[in-house]
Amino acid sequence: MGSTERDVNITVGVLALQGAFNEHVQLLRHAARILATKDTTERDWTFKEVRTEQELLSCDGLIIPGGESTAISLVAQRSNMLEPLRDFVKVTRKPTWGTCAGLILLAESANRTKKGGQELIGGLDVRVNRNHFGRQIESFEADLDLPFLKDNHASTQQSPFRAIFIRAPIVEKLLPTVSGIQEDEATVDDTVIAPSRPIDESVAKTINLGDVEIMGTLPGRTAAIRDDDTTGRLDVEAGDIIAVRQANVFGTSFHPELTGDPRIHVWWLEQVVKAVSQRRNP
């Protein structure tokens, strides 16, 4: 089936309640210009800051930026955005990317968090460890080999991705894929879990949640995953997990929006294009 007028008009929002939302918008615009040079379809991209439910409903994809996850959660709660965000991510299953604080919010479980202290959106069946690297290493940079960028045709595709970590979380455990709540995680001390949301029936026919896919690790660090079932599936030298994907949800521990390197944004926009095409032309 050929592209329709609806296919070429795509709106991507960046949650603008707190954090580095403007940086994401600027890099998205850069990424769209790169994508236009390799895409045979002329697309009309709209990138917007999202603060209200109405603005969210107009979006085909969403980025939840880095910042303070607790602050973003509290502002979302006070502005009646938590439930719309959960619907966007977990019910209608539209493409969503969380960076740093955004990864925490998109996890189904987060530790080092007092119960009642923070609300999660959920969408990724993982447990994250907040501020994993500790206050004494609040910020550092590292070169990452990200296999999912290998097919990206940006001019600098062969070089490592220079990632910026600022009091970053890591994924410390991959959780079983369940349709409801992560009940076992609810018994872990200082851990909060996301509420369950049923996927929309019409969406369930076109999307397979599947297991969490590891998209990137931080080399040279001790592997953070402790459970035998998970470590048995991983190279023990793999390092800390800092990028994951599950169906429509993508999360990174680091801040691509602060680097000026558009490669991950280009790749993610390509995933949005695929999701929009599938949704609009089932």
N, C-alpha and C positions, 0 to 999 in steps of 0.2 A: 504494500500500500504506500502511495506517495505521501509526502508531507502535506499537511493541511495548514490553513492559517492559524489554527489553534496550536499546532505543533511548534511553530516558530516564535511564538510569544511566550517567554518563560520569565517568571518572577522569582527571584531568590531574595529572601530576607535575612537580616542579621539581627539577632535579638539585642536590643539596645537599652537594656535596663542598667547595666554597669559593665565596665571592662573595655577591652580593645575592639569595640565594634567598628569604629571608623576605619581602622587599619584593614580590617577584613573587607569592607566595602571597596576601598581603594584597590586592593589586590585582586578582588573579583573583577573589577573593571579591566585591569591589566590582563587577567587570565582570559576574559572574553575576547579581547582583541587578538590574543594569540590563537584562541580557538577558531576565530573567524578565518584565519589564514589556512587552516587545515580542514575546515568543515565545508562540505559542498552545499550545505543549506544555509542561507542567510537567516540568522536568528535575531529576533528583537529581544534583547536581554534587559530586564529591569532589576536593579539592585536597590534595596530599600532598608532603612532602619525600622525595626519592628518593636513597638511598645504596647500595642493594643490587640485585642482579639480580632478586631476587624482587619487590621493590617496583616495579622498572621494568616487569616483565612484566604487572603489574596495570594499567598505564596505557594510555589511549587516545590520549594526546598528551603531549608533554614540552616543557618550557622549559629551555634551558641558559643560565644567567644570566651577567651581567657579573661581572668579577673579574679574576684573573690566569690567562690561558689556559694558561700553562705549568704553574702549580700545579694547576689543574683536571685537566689531562692526566696529570700525574704521580700525583696521588691516584687517578684513575680506573684508571691502569695498575696501581698497587700494590694496589688493592682489587678487581682482576679485573673492572672495569666497562667497559673499552674495547671489548672484543668484543661484549658485550651491547648497548652503545650503538650500535655500527656496525650490528648486526643490526636494531635498532629503527628506525634512520634509513634504512638503505640496502637492507635485505633485506625486512622487512615494511612499510617505507615508511609508518610512522605519522606524524601531524602533529608537527613539531618546529620550535621557534622558538629561535633563538640571539640574545642581545643582547650586543654588544661582544665580550667574550672568547668568548661562545657562537658568534658569527658566525665568528670565527677558527677555532674547532674544527670548524665545519660546512663550511668551505671545502675544496675538493679540493686547493688549493695555497695556501701562505702564505710570503711572503718575509720578509726580515730575520730569518731563523730558521736557526740552524746545524743541519745535518743531524744527526739523532740527538738533538737537543735537545728536541724536542716531537713528540708523536704527534697526528695529526689524526683526527677521526671521518669527515669528508667528508659529501657529500650535495648540495652546491651546486657546480656547475661554474664556479667563479670562483677567481681569485687575489686574496687580500687582502694589503694592505700594513699590517703591524702598526705601531701607534703612529705613524700617518701624520702627525699634526699636530705631532709633536715634543714633547720634554719642556718646552720653553719655553711651550707652550700646552697644559698638561696638562688643563685643564678649561675649557669654555666652554659657553654656551647659544646656541641659534639657533632662530628660528621656521621651521617647515617646512610647506610645502604638500604634503600627502600625498593624492593623488587617490583612493586606495583607501578613504579614510575618508568620501568624499562621500555614500555611501549609508548611513552609520552614523547612527542616530537618537539618539545621545547629545545631551544638551541643549546642549553647547558645540561641536557639530559644525562650525559655520561659522568658528570661530576657528582660526588656525594652531596647529600642535602645537609647543609649546615643548619642544625636545629638549635633553637634557643629554649632552655629549660629554666623556668622561674618558679621555685618552690613547687616543683611539679609532682603530680601523682604518677603512680604506675599501676598497671593491671597486675594484681598479685594472685588472682585466682580466676580461672574460667569456670563458670557455673553451668549446671545442666540446663538445657533449653526447656523451659516449661511454659505452659500457657497461662499459668496463674502466678501466685506470689512465690518468692524464694523463701519457703518456710524455714529451711535449715539455717539460712543466714540470719533469720530473726532471733535465733538463740545465741548468736555470737556477741560477746560484750563489746560495748562502744561501737556498735555497727547499726546503721540505719538501712532500711530497704525501701524500694519504691512500691507504691500500691499497684495492684493488678488492674489491667484494662483489657477487655476483650477486643481482638482485632475485628474490624468491620468485615462482615461476611463477603461482601463483593470484592474486597481487597484480598481476602484470604485465598481466593481462587487464582490470583495472579502473582502472589508473593510467597516464598518459602522462607520461613525464619531461619531454619537450619542452625548449625552450631556457630559459635564465634570463631572468626578467622583472624589469626595473628598476622598483622600487616607490617609490623616493624618492631625491632628490638634494639636496645642500647647495648652495644658491645663493650666488653671489658668490665662489666659490672656483674655482681653475683646475681644469679637467677632468683627472682623474688617469689616464684611459685613454690609452695611447700608441700602440697598434697601429692601423694604417690601417683594417683591416676593421671594427673595432668603432667607431671614431670616425666612420666613414662612416655609421653607423646612428644616430648621436646628434647632437643639437644641440650645437655646440661650446661654447655658453654654459651647457650643462646643469649643470655643476658636478660635484662629487665624488659618486659613487654610495654611498649610505648605507643603502639598504634594497633587498633583492632577494628573489625567490621562485622556486623551481623545484619543481613538483609539490607534494610534501608538506612541503618545507623552506622556512622563512622566516627571514631574517636581517636584523638592524638593527645599525648601528654604534653607536647611541646607547642610552641607558638609559631607556626608558619607565617602568620600575618605580620610578624615583626622582622622578618628576614628580607623582604623585598623579592624573594624567590617565588615565582608564581606557579611552579610545577605542580604542587599538590592541589592548588586551586583549579588549575586547568584540568587535572585528572578528575577532581570531584565534580566539576561542571559537566564533564562527559558522562559521569554516572547519573547526574540529574537529567540530562538529555535522554538517556536510555529509560529512566524511570517514567519521565513525562510521556514519552512515546508509548510505552507499555500501558500506562494508565489511560491515555486518551484514545489509543487504538488497540483495544484488547483483542 
